[in-house]
Amino acid sequence: MLRSAVAFLALAIAPAAAFSASRPLTRTSVRPARAARAAPAATATTSDVVEEERDVVVIGSGFAGLSCASLLSAAGMDVLVCESHYELGGCAHEFCYRQDGTPVPSDKVDEGERVFRFESGPSLYSGLSWTDGSPNPLKHVYQMIGEEPEWITFDTWGAFLPEAPEGYSLSIGAQAFEQVLQTYGGPTALSDWKRLAARLRPLTDGVKALPASAVRPDAGALLTVVLKYPGAVLRTLQDASRGLTRPFSEVLEEVGVTDPFLTNYLNMLAFLLQGLPMEGTLTAVMAYMVDDFFQPKAVMDFPKGGSGEMIGALARGVTKHGGEVRRRTHVEEVLVENGRAAGVRLRSGRVVKARKAVVSNADLWNTFRFVKPGQHAGLDKERNELVPSTEQCKSFMHLHVGFDAAELPDDIPPQWTTVASWDEPIDSPANVIVVSCGSMLDSDLAPEGKHVIHAYTAGNEPYSIWEGMDRSSPEYAKLKEERSECLWRAIERYIPDIRSRAQVTLVGTPLTCERFLRRDRGTYGPAIAAGEGTFPGVTTP
């Protein structure tokens, strides 16, 4: 999804929280990382505890967890990744269904068998197909571990906006966006945009010249950053003083952007990228997006094999150096001994010791739950401060459909966005919806003559209306039907007969995200607005 892709576009692959085993716990990382998805409940057995020992144990197999694990493994460490679900990938995992509507784990799909491969998370990626000089930190990880998917490129994105209820489908490049502004904007839209782009683009030079993989929170940064990239460091510091870390809305006001369409459009992009309106979005995020999306020959990337192959490449980076990635391995607790994280206890009762560190790829709230209160005073203090005070982004509604592609028009874009109203807050429920049909880019994601499509409300579904519901109740089924109606309508913008074409239909709710993705209250992560707070670093309590 677009918002998930920002983790890479904005140089923010969320570092996982690391419980260091080499020193006492002093701090907990609360950067939002992709959480591991929970497996069906298993019977805990503590009477027969079998222990093993690794250098590092990583909890969760999302992008951040596997990036960390693959790099550590490449550096010669003995790494174990524990994934609770039977699918790897956390919020970016794929899941498979046969044409008869029965689910099948991806590692159980027969060789050569074509199934519906649904994607649970990211839709849009950028900077991954570059062969040289990409600023995308995930690309850097792939290059360092020597594993990478094959990339499919495309440049078309569809949109249905209040000014364009009939919709449009154009390139994401600079020339096409100027055409959109001339068609739907007011008399100052184009000049406003050119002034803004001129203000933003120089801000990306320092950041793009400074590889995210070189940045570290300790004295080693002198070697990896300052001495190796002195010019980029200086430029980044200068750009910070010019507003790189300010809310994007302040820069719009400073530049004098007044056109309503352009303002609303940029507010939509800010929300899709970071999950917050532009008042809470870092200027760095938008500057990066403007430079990347709207350059003359801009393209988007899509992995051949879908997001499952992106995760698969990272997992291979772990296993080819002797590390291990285990599915269906649920971590119940991080064990603390003598003031340090010493390992984990699994749901089965098995204990895995960690010689160097335990890394959590779970969200803030679930990471704290791994350590029982009373195990470490510093962690308890931070837990009491952060858990009640950290606001959460909203959750999602998801609609996955496997459908018949017979006689489908060939001018449908692979991805499109709908916005119901500019008059309502951009994060209002069902206001912004993203639709992605990955099999239009890679036909192997669906059986012959079929397609898979994923529509979702972009982080605007409130958890409160679902809280406490019984997932097996008629009331829950009825609410799922009601709340997914907007998603069906978004798909129908391009495929009016989608309901009659549908062969496999799945609806996900905030309770689905809470249960299977292990996201607290189904949230996408902490809602920390620009100018009001920062994400702590990657060290731990």
JOMO-V766868 format. One line per field, one symbol per residue. ss: DSSP state (2 for helix, 1 for strand, 0 for the rest). Layout:
ss = ???
//
This chain:
ss = 0222222220000000111100000000000000000000000000000011111111100022222222222200001111000000022201111000001102220000000111100000100000000000222222222000001111011111100111111110022222222222000022222222222220222222000222000000222222000222222222222222001222222220000222222222222222000222012222222222200000011110002222222222222000011100001111111001111111000011111111110002222220000000222222222222200100100111111100000000001111100000000000011111022200222000011111111000100000000000022222222222222222220000022221111111022222220002220001000000000000000
//
